[in-house]
């Protein structure tokens, strides 16, 4: 297992949880807006777009905490989801959000394991 300094592990865990909840909320919102009128759907898509931009910002902070290629993969998946939403195929964005969620969960698990190993949890 990869060793993380305790401070690094705490920050990584915090970032992964923030990103994870943003991805889950965006995915759930995408499912909810599928039953709305076209006008309501466009408004919902704009809100989801804003939420995902915040997720991208948090992933950027995560990249500064722990420089790894997985952050780029998370960023890429979220950007692809945003493109899907902007292209009018919001339902297709869930696939990309799920990929980002998987990578983010892996970071959370790494941080949690490191915290346990250091008897901080």
Steps between C-alpha positions, in 0.01 A plus 500: 500500500614850425605704803350843551600749764211542749430861397501397134265207571255722690491758221466230235215335688323833539538583130388158387186522713411846367550387143313176560190674634504748211514216249219311674281810516561580133416141398180503703402839363551374144256219569248742652502746211432231243128525582478880473377714213763617254515849650528366855757248384723774356488685833590180685785433262644846567492432875669162453758663274584748778523222758736304277720806449536515879594130499769574240638773728512261796676238285758764411564555869528123545762496225706752695475283814599172336642520148375191319364425154167388648413865566535566128269206431243638746528842338466351151195293594323798657585718198353234270184497714474878469538472122221240491273726702579803281438289187147411609569137590512543876400139562828387346697705755427253780747250351783753525398607849505137611856463369606812692323372810690171484838677483400738779391212721839336445668817630275500805588138570871574467472788746290297743746210492789734566318659793426158646861393453610808697241423773321826429169330436 
